[in-house]
Amino acid sequence: MKLKQVAAVVLISAATALATMWGYSHLTVGKTYYYSQDSGKVPANYAKFFDGEKRQLSGPVDFSDAASAAIPATVHIKTKTVRTVSNNLPHRNPFSDLFGIDPDDFFGNGGNGMRSMPEMASGSGVIISNDGYIVTNNHVVDGADEVTVTLSNRKSFKAKVVGTDPSSDIAVVKIDAQGLPFLLYGNSDEVKIGQWVLAVGYPLNLETTVTAGIVSAKGRTLDINSRQSKSAPPIESFIQTDAAVNPGNSGGPLINPEGQLIGINSAIASPTGSYAGYSFTIPVNIVKKIVSDIMKFGTPQRAYLGIQYPSNNISDDQKKELGIKDGEGVYVMDVMADGAAFQAGIKKGDVITKLNEVPITTGAEMVGQIATYRPGDKINLTYKRDGKESTVTITLRNNTGTTAVVKTSALDKLGADLQTLDKKDAGEMGVKGGVVVKSVQENGLMDKSRIQEGFIILKANGKDVLSKEEFQKIVAGSTGTIKLEGVFPGYEGVYSFPLKISSGE
């Protein structure tokens, strides 16, 4: 009896299970979803891997040839900068009149109660010609009193700073040597996200070091060059990589697997100051243009479109209010009167999409492209207006609204804002004239000479200085060190400062 009951229970359970499965399979036809990829279909972004030419993945990459080309052309740059410590109050040592010399100078403390404090720093550089021209970062040599370049074979040379551009963080230095190995320029416009790159330099005071990584982004801006660029808007359109870069790599090369220079390593993003995953490189197309300007004109020739565009930190609400769409292009917020864009008919509300057929999606990309041109160059600019895309030819201009070459004056190198002394003030002081130091830039030549804001220059090398123009002529016609004499309003006595305006190699 019990056996029959057990059998009945089993039969009923089996029948119920079969009925449930039959009902589920019939009632849910067409409603079962499988969250898996269809192997027969390929997303559009993978098309290049299946175009008949790139079906097989490439094998391991060998960087030895590229490294062997870059190492001899990468140099170690060491700098010495003499800092001064002061209470910022001009004074005259009471013993100077007795001995005819300031004891502060005699004991090496510097005039006017200041003590000299030498500082040492180092970075990297890239040889770009066989006769000793080297490109590095501006921040590597900025304010340096001495620059020493050491080659990979350990030969050292005293170097001369040929020119600098704080806005792009580029500098050119020169050593007296011939037959040097150098790197060939690549094309940073052809650099692709995901491609292999090598960073070469002298990090952390080590010998030549090579690291590898990939390009992780292009057209990055960090707003770091604005810290050192006072006279011109900063140029930032960095190549971002994950090649390890540390302090000391600054100014060194970023190269492609063919050994070509594609950028100058400039910065890292790090909470500690050391490598934390990302490094940033100045594209070589910007570098070679800045270097060419410095060597040909003595100063960079900056070209401008003459427009205002949104910054990176513009809010989503502001974008919505202005009608800005991410990735569409660069929105024109305003057009400068008589600027290059104004003359070409660009209007507020236009969206710039291409420069010479190069796609533009961000302000940093636009700045990077414009930075490769000079005032007077003509470019084709593509823009959208009312949904319609048009192209116009624009003649770029400089910041004064002309296409003339900008030349560096002798006073531009002094690192100070100078102004001719007002005639009324000169009369009240009982002098014929002079030049007022309105402000002094940190690490500039006047700052290094311990000249302070408010100083009035009355003589230079014994010659009376009655105006800013006269002072410029004296500086332009002098080499080495100029002796400046003048006064500080409110303080007695005449103060003398040596102004070192040039240095030999």
C-alpha positions as CSV (number, residue, x, y, z in Angstrom):
1,M,0.0,0.0,0.0
2,K,2.8,2.4,0.9
3,L,4.6,1.5,-2.3
4,K,1.6,2.5,-4.4
5,Q,1.3,5.9,-2.5
6,V,5.0,6.7,-3.2
7,A,4.6,5.8,-6.9
8,A,1.5,7.9,-7.2
9,V,3.3,10.9,-5.7
10,V,6.3,10.5,-8.1
11,L,4.0,10.2,-11.1
12,I,2.0,13.3,-10.1
13,S,5.2,15.3,-9.5
14,A,6.6,14.3,-12.9
15,A,3.4,15.2,-14.7
16,T,3.3,18.6,-13.0
17,A,6.9,19.3,-14.0
18,L,6.3,18.4,-17.6
19,A,3.1,20.5,-17.8
20,T,4.9,23.5,-16.3
21,M,7.8,23.2,-18.8
22,W,5.4,22.8,-21.8
23,G,3.3,25.8,-20.7
24,Y,6.4,28.0,-20.1
25,S,7.9,27.2,-23.5
26,H,4.7,27.9,-25.3
27,L,3.5,31.0,-23.4
28,T,6.8,32.8,-23.5
29,V,7.7,32.4,-27.2
30,G,9.4,35.6,-28.5
31,K,9.9,37.0,-25.0
32,T,13.2,35.4,-24.0
33,Y,16.2,37.8,-24.1
34,Y,19.9,36.9,-24.3
35,Y,22.3,39.6,-23.2
36,S,25.2,38.4,-25.3
37,Q,27.1,39.8,-28.4
38,D,26.2,38.5,-31.8
39,S,29.5,37.2,-33.2
40,G,28.3,37.7,-36.7
41,K,28.1,41.5,-36.4
42,V,31.0,43.9,-35.8
43,P,30.6,47.4,-34.3
44,A,31.6,50.2,-36.7
45,N,34.5,51.4,-34.5
46,Y,36.2,48.0,-35.2
47,A,35.9,48.3,-39.0
48,K,39.7,48.9,-39.5
49,F,40.5,45.5,-38.0
50,F,38.4,43.7,-40.6
51,D,39.1,45.6,-43.8
52,G,41.1,42.9,-45.4
53,E,44.4,44.4,-44.3
54,K,44.5,44.3,-40.5
55,R,43.0,41.0,-39.6
56,Q,46.0,39.9,-37.7
57,L,47.2,41.7,-34.6
58,S,50.8,42.9,-34.7
59,G,53.4,41.1,-32.6
60,P,55.6,42.5,-29.8
61,V,57.1,45.9,-30.5
62,D,60.8,46.3,-30.4
63,F,61.9,49.8,-29.2
64,S,65.6,49.3,-29.3
65,D,66.3,51.1,-32.6
66,A,64.2,54.1,-31.5
67,A,65.9,54.2,-28.1
68,S,69.4,54.0,-29.7
69,A,68.6,56.9,-31.9
70,A,67.2,59.1,-29.1
71,I,69.6,58.5,-26.3
72,P,72.7,60.2,-27.9
73,A,70.5,63.2,-28.8
74,T,69.1,63.6,-25.3
75,V,71.1,65.8,-22.9
76,H,71.2,66.5,-19.2
77,I,70.7,70.2,-18.3
78,K,71.9,71.5,-15.0
79,T,71.3,75.0,-13.8
80,K,72.6,77.3,-11.1
81,T,70.5,80.2,-9.9
82,V,71.6,82.7,-7.3
83,R,68.7,83.7,-5.1
84,T,68.7,86.6,-2.7
85,V,67.1,87.0,0.8
86,S,66.1,90.5,1.8
87,N,63.8,92.4,4.1
88,N,62.8,94.3,0.9
89,L,63.9,97.6,2.5
90,P,66.7,99.6,0.7
91,H,69.3,100.7,3.1
92,R,72.9,102.0,3.1
93,N,75.5,100.3,5.2
94,P,77.0,102.9,7.6
95,F,80.5,101.5,7.0
96,S,80.4,101.9,3.2
97,D,81.4,105.6,3.3
98,L,84.3,104.9,5.6
99,F,85.8,102.1,3.6
100,G,84.6,103.1,0.1
101,I,83.0,99.6,-0.3
102,D,79.9,98.0,1.0
103,P,80.9,95.3,3.6
104,D,77.9,93.3,2.5
105,D,79.4,92.9,-1.0
106,F,82.9,92.3,0.6
107,F,81.6,89.3,2.6
108,G,79.4,88.0,-0.2
109,N,76.1,89.0,1.3
110,G,75.0,91.1,-1.7
111,G,74.3,94.8,-1.6
112,N,71.4,96.4,0.3
113,G,71.4,93.8,3.1
114,M,70.8,90.8,0.8
115,R,72.4,87.4,1.1
116,S,73.1,85.3,-2.0
117,M,71.6,81.7,-1.9
118,P,72.7,79.5,-4.9
119,E,70.1,76.9,-6.0
120,M,70.8,74.0,-8.3
121,A,68.3,72.3,-10.5
122,S,68.2,69.9,-13.5
123,G,66.2,68.8,-16.4
124,S,66.6,67.3,-19.9
125,G,66.9,68.6,-23.4
126,V,66.9,67.5,-27.1
127,I,69.6,68.2,-29.6
128,I,67.9,69.4,-32.8
129,S,71.0,70.3,-34.9
130,N,74.5,69.0,-35.4
131,D,76.0,72.4,-34.4
132,G,74.6,72.4,-30.8
133,Y,71.1,73.9,-30.7
134,I,69.0,72.3,-28.0
135,V,65.4,72.6,-27.2
136,T,64.1,72.2,-23.6
137,N,61.4,73.6,-21.3
138,N,61.4,77.3,-20.4
139,H,60.8,76.3,-16.7
140,V,64.1,74.3,-16.8
141,V,66.3,77.3,-17.6
142,D,64.1,80.2,-16.4
143,G,66.1,82.6,-14.3
144,A,69.2,80.5,-14.4
145,D,72.6,82.3,-14.0
146,E,74.5,79.3,-15.3
147,V,73.4,76.5,-17.7
148,T,75.5,73.3,-18.1
149,V,74.7,70.7,-20.7
150,T,76.1,67.1,-20.4
151,L,75.9,64.8,-23.3
152,S,75.2,61.0,-23.1
153,N,79.0,60.4,-23.4
154,R,79.4,62.6,-20.3
155,K,81.1,65.5,-22.1
156,S,79.9,68.8,-20.5
157,F,79.5,72.3,-22.0
158,K,78.6,75.7,-20.7
159,A,75.4,76.7,-22.6
160,K,73.9,80.0,-23.6
161,V,70.1,80.6,-23.5
162,V,69.3,81.7,-27.1
163,G,65.6,82.5,-26.4
164,T,62.5,81.5,-24.4
165,D,58.8,81.4,-24.7
166,P,57.0,81.1,-21.3
167,S,53.6,81.0,-23.0
168,S,54.4,77.6,-24.6
169,D,57.1,76.6,-22.0
170,I,59.8,76.2,-24.7
171,A,63.4,77.4,-24.6
172,V,66.3,77.1,-26.9
173,V,69.9,76.8,-25.6
174,K,73.2,76.6,-27.5
175,I,76.5,74.8,-26.9
176,D,79.7,75.3,-28.8
177,A,80.1,71.9,-30.5
178,Q,80.0,70.4,-33.9
179,G,79.0,67.0,-35.4
180,L,76.5,66.2,-32.7
181,P,73.7,63.6,-33.1
182,F,70.2,65.1,-33.2
183,L,66.6,64.0,-33.5
184,L,64.5,64.3,-36.6
185,Y,61.2,66.1,-36.3
186,G,58.1,63.9,-36.6
187,N,54.5,65.2,-37.2
188,S,52.4,65.5,-34.0
189,D,49.2,65.9,-36.1
190,E,49.6,62.3,-37.2
191,V,49.9,61.0,-33.6
192,K,47.1,58.6,-32.8
193,I,45.5,57.8,-29.5
194,G,46.6,54.3,-28.5
195,Q,50.0,54.4,-30.4
196,W,53.2,53.5,-28.6
197,V,55.6,56.3,-27.5
198,L,58.9,56.5,-25.6
199,A,59.9,59.2,-23.1
200,V,63.6,59.8,-22.8
201,G,65.4,61.9,-20.2
202,Y,67.3,62.2,-16.9
203,P,64.7,61.7,-14.2
204,L,65.6,62.0,-10.5
205,N,69.2,62.7,-11.5
206,L,69.6,59.3,-13.0
207,E,71.5,58.6,-16.2
208,T,69.6,58.4,-19.5
209,T,66.3,56.6,-18.9
210,V,63.8,55.3,-21.5
211,T,60.2,54.5,-20.6
212,A,57.4,53.3,-22.8
213,G,53.7,54.0,-22.9
214,I,50.8,54.9,-25.2
215,V,49.1,58.1,-26.2
216,S,46.1,58.3,-24.0
217,A,44.7,61.7,-25.1
218,K,45.4,64.7,-27.3
219,G,44.5,68.4,-27.0
220,R,44.7,68.5,-23.2
221,T,44.9,71.7,-21.3
222,L,46.0,72.0,-17.6
223,D,46.3,75.8,-17.2
224,I,49.8,75.6,-16.0
225,N,51.7,77.8,-18.5
226,S,49.7,80.8,-17.3
227,R,51.9,80.7,-14.1
228,Q,55.0,81.6,-16.1
229,S,53.4,83.5,-19.0
230,K,52.7,87.1,-18.1
231,S,52.8,88.9,-21.4
232,A,50.9,86.5,-23.7
233,P,48.0,84.0,-23.4
234,P,49.3,80.5,-22.6
235,I,49.5,77.9,-25.3
236,E,48.4,74.5,-24.1
237,S,47.4,71.5,-26.3
238,F,49.2,68.7,-24.7
239,I,49.6,65.1,-25.8
240,Q,48.8,62.9,-22.8
241,T,50.6,59.6,-22.3
242,D,51.1,57.0,-19.7
243,A,54.9,56.8,-20.3
244,A,56.6,57.2,-16.9
245,V,57.9,60.8,-16.5
246,N,59.4,62.2,-13.3
247,P,61.1,65.4,-12.1
248,G,64.2,65.7,-14.3
249,N,62.4,64.5,-17.5
250,S,61.2,68.0,-18.2
251,G,62.5,69.2,-21.6
252,G,63.3,65.6,-22.8
253,P,61.9,64.0,-25.9
254,L,58.8,62.0,-26.6
255,I,59.4,59.8,-29.6
256,N,57.5,57.4,-31.8
257,P,58.7,53.8,-32.6
258,E,60.5,55.2,-35.7
259,G,62.7,57.4,-33.4
260,Q,61.2,60.7,-34.5
261,L,60.6,63.6,-32.1
262,I,56.9,64.1,-31.6
263,G,57.0,66.3,-28.5
264,I,58.8,67.8,-25.5
265,N,57.9,66.4,-22.1
266,S,56.6,69.2,-19.9
267,A,54.4,68.2,-17.0
268,I,52.9,65.4,-15.0
269,A,49.5,65.1,-13.2
270,S,50.3,63.9,-9.7
271,P,49.1,64.4,-6.1
272,T,52.7,63.7,-4.9
273,G,54.9,65.5,-7.5
274,S,56.2,62.2,-8.9
275,Y,54.8,60.0,-11.6
276,A,51.2,58.9,-10.9
277,G,50.1,57.6,-14.3
278,Y,49.9,60.5,-16.7
279,S,52.4,62.8,-18.3
280,F,51.9,65.7,-20.7
281,T,53.9,66.6,-23.8
282,I,54.1,69.7,-26.0
283,P,53.4,68.6,-29.6
284,V,56.4,68.9,-31.9
285,N,54.5,70.9,-34.5
286,I,54.2,73.7,-31.9
287,V,57.8,73.1,-30.7
288,K,59.4,73.4,-34.2
289,K,57.5,76.6,-35.0
290,I,58.4,78.3,-31.7
291,V,62.1,77.2,-32.1
292,S,62.1,78.5,-35.7
293,D,60.7,81.9,-34.5
294,I,63.3,82.2,-31.7
295,M,66.2,81.4,-34.0
296,K,65.0,83.7,-36.8
297,F,63.3,86.6,-35.0
298,G,64.6,86.3,-31.5
299,T,61.0,86.0,-30.1
300,P,57.9,83.9,-31.0
301,Q,55.6,85.3,-33.6
302,R,52.1,84.7,-32.1
303,A,49.1,84.5,-34.4
304,Y,45.6,85.2,-33.3
305,L,42.1,84.6,-34.7
306,G,40.7,87.5,-32.7
307,I,37.8,85.6,-31.0
308,Q,36.6,84.8,-27.5
309,Y,35.5,81.2,-26.8
310,P,34.3,79.3,-23.7
311,S,36.8,78.1,-21.1
312,N,37.0,74.5,-20.0
313,N,35.1,75.2,-16.8
314,I,32.0,76.6,-18.3
315,S,28.9,75.1,-16.7
316,D,26.3,72.9,-18.3
317,D,23.7,75.5,-17.7
318,Q,25.8,78.1,-19.5
319,K,26.3,75.7,-22.4
320,K,22.6,75.2,-22.6
321,E,21.9,78.9,-22.5
322,L,24.4,79.6,-25.3
323,G,23.4,76.6,-27.3
324,I,26.8,75.0,-27.1
325,K,26.9,71.3,-28.0
326,D,29.8,69.2,-26.7
327,G,32.1,67.9,-29.5
328,E,30.5,70.1,-32.2
329,G,33.3,72.6,-32.4
330,V,34.5,75.8,-30.7
331,Y,31.7,78.3,-30.0
332,V,32.4,81.9,-30.9
333,M,31.3,84.0,-27.9
334,D,32.6,87.3,-29.3
335,V,34.7,88.7,-32.2
336,M,37.4,91.3,-31.7
337,A,36.9,94.5,-33.8
338,D,39.3,94.6,-36.7
339,G,40.8,91.2,-35.8
340,A,41.4,88.4,-38.3
341,A,38.1,86.7,-37.7
342,F,36.2,90.0,-37.9
343,Q,37.7,90.8,-41.3
344,A,36.8,87.4,-42.6
345,G,33.1,87.8,-41.5
346,I,33.0,85.4,-38.5
347,K,30.2,86.4,-36.1
348,K,29.2,85.7,-32.6
349,G,27.4,82.4,-32.4
350,D,29.4,80.7,-35.1
351,V,30.9,77.3,-34.3
352,I,34.4,76.6,-35.6
353,T,34.7,73.0,-36.8
354,K,38.0,72.8,-38.8
355,L,41.3,74.7,-39.4
356,N,42.9,73.7,-42.8
357,E,40.7,70.6,-42.8
358,V,41.9,69.5,-39.3
359,P,38.9,68.8,-37.2
360,I,38.5,71.1,-34.1
361,T,36.3,70.1,-31.2
362,T,37.9,72.0,-28.3
363,G,39.5,75.4,-27.6
364,A,42.8,73.6,-26.7
365,E,42.8,71.9,-30.2
366,M,42.2,75.3,-31.8
367,V,45.0,77.0,-29.8
368,G,47.4,74.2,-30.7
369,Q,46.7,74.5,-34.4
370,I,46.9,78.3,-34.5
371,A,50.2,78.1,-32.5
372,T,51.8,76.5,-35.6
373,Y,51.2,79.6,-37.7
374,R,52.6,83.2,-37.8
375,P,50.8,86.5,-38.4
376,G,50.3,87.0,-42.1
377,D,49.7,83.3,-42.7
378,K,46.5,82.4,-44.5
379,I,44.3,79.5,-43.2
380,N,41.0,77.9,-44.3
381,L,38.5,78.1,-41.4
382,T,35.4,76.0,-41.5
383,Y,32.4,77.0,-39.4
384,K,28.7,76.4,-38.8
385,R,26.1,79.1,-38.9
386,D,22.4,78.3,-38.6
387,G,23.1,74.6,-39.3
388,K,25.0,75.4,-42.5
389,E,28.7,74.7,-42.8
390,S,30.9,77.2,-44.7
391,T,34.6,77.7,-45.3
392,V,36.4,81.1,-45.4
393,T,40.1,82.1,-45.8
394,I,41.5,84.1,-42.9
395,T,44.7,86.1,-42.7
396,L,46.0,85.7,-39.2
397,R,47.2,88.7,-37.2
398,N,49.4,89.5,-34.2
399,N,48.1,90.9,-30.9
400,T,48.3,94.5,-32.2
401,G,46.0,93.7,-35.1
402,T,48.7,93.7,-37.8
403,T,50.7,91.1,-39.7
404,A,54.1,92.8,-39.0
405,V,57.0,90.9,-37.4
406,V,57.3,91.5,-33.7
407,K,60.8,92.1,-32.5
408,T,62.2,91.8,-29.0
409,S,63.5,95.1,-27.7
410,A,66.5,95.3,-25.4
411,L,64.3,96.2,-22.5
412,D,62.0,93.2,-23.0
413,K,64.8,91.0,-21.6
414,L,65.1,92.8,-18.3
415,G,61.9,91.5,-16.7
416,A,60.5,94.8,-15.5
417,D,57.9,97.4,-16.4
418,L,59.7,100.6,-17.0
419,Q,58.3,104.2,-17.4
420,T,59.9,107.5,-18.0
421,L,59.9,109.7,-14.9
422,D,57.2,112.3,-15.0
423,K,58.6,115.9,-15.5
424,K,56.8,117.2,-12.5
425,D,58.2,114.4,-10.3
426,A,61.6,115.0,-11.7
427,G,61.4,118.7,-10.9
428,E,60.3,118.0,-7.3
429,M,63.3,115.6,-6.9
430,G,65.7,118.0,-8.4
431,V,66.8,115.8,-11.3
432,K,66.7,116.2,-15.1
433,G,64.9,113.0,-15.7
434,G,65.0,109.2,-15.1
435,V,63.3,105.9,-15.5
436,V,60.9,104.4,-12.9
437,V,60.9,100.7,-12.2
438,K,57.1,100.2,-11.9
439,S,57.3,96.4,-11.3
440,V,59.8,93.6,-11.4
441,Q,59.1,90.1,-12.6
442,E,60.2,87.2,-10.5
443,N,63.5,85.7,-11.7
444,G,63.9,88.4,-14.3
445,L,67.3,90.1,-14.9
446,M,66.4,93.1,-12.7
447,D,65.1,90.8,-9.9
448,K,68.3,88.9,-10.0
449,S,70.2,92.2,-9.8
450,R,68.2,92.9,-6.6
451,I,66.5,96.0,-8.1
452,Q,63.2,96.6,-6.5
453,E,59.9,98.2,-7.5
454,G,60.0,102.0,-7.1
455,F,63.7,102.4,-8.0
456,I,64.4,105.4,-10.2
457,I,67.3,104.9,-12.7
458,L,69.3,108.1,-13.1
459,K,72.5,106.7,-14.7
460,A,73.7,103.7,-16.6
461,N,77.4,103.1,-17.0
462,G,78.0,106.7,-15.9
463,K,75.7,108.2,-18.6
464,D,72.6,110.2,-17.6
465,V,69.3,108.4,-18.3
466,L,66.6,111.0,-19.0
467,S,64.0,108.7,-20.6
468,K,63.0,105.1,-21.2
469,E,64.1,105.5,-24.9
470,E,67.6,106.6,-23.8
471,F,67.9,103.7,-21.4
472,Q,66.9,101.3,-24.2
473,K,69.7,102.6,-26.4
474,I,72.3,102.2,-23.7
475,V,71.1,98.6,-22.9
476,A,71.0,97.7,-26.6
477,G,74.6,98.9,-27.1
478,S,76.1,97.2,-24.1
479,T,77.3,93.7,-23.3
480,G,78.1,92.0,-20.1
481,T,77.2,94.0,-17.0
482,I,75.8,97.5,-16.8
483,K,76.2,99.6,-13.6
484,L,72.9,101.3,-12.7
485,E,72.7,104.3,-10.3
486,G,69.6,105.8,-8.9
487,V,67.4,106.6,-5.9
488,F,64.5,105.2,-3.9
489,P,61.9,107.9,-3.2
490,G,61.8,108.5,0.6
491,Y,65.3,107.1,1.2
492,E,68.5,109.1,1.3
493,G,71.6,108.4,-0.8
494,V,72.3,107.0,-4.3
495,Y,72.1,103.3,-4.8
496,S,74.2,101.3,-7.3
497,F,73.2,97.9,-8.8
498,P,75.1,95.7,-11.3
499,L,72.7,94.6,-14.1
500,K,74.0,91.5,-15.9
501,I,72.4,91.7,-19.4
502,S,74.2,89.0,-21.2
503,S,76.4,86.0,-20.6
504,G,78.9,84.1,-22.7
505,E,78.8,80.4,-23.6
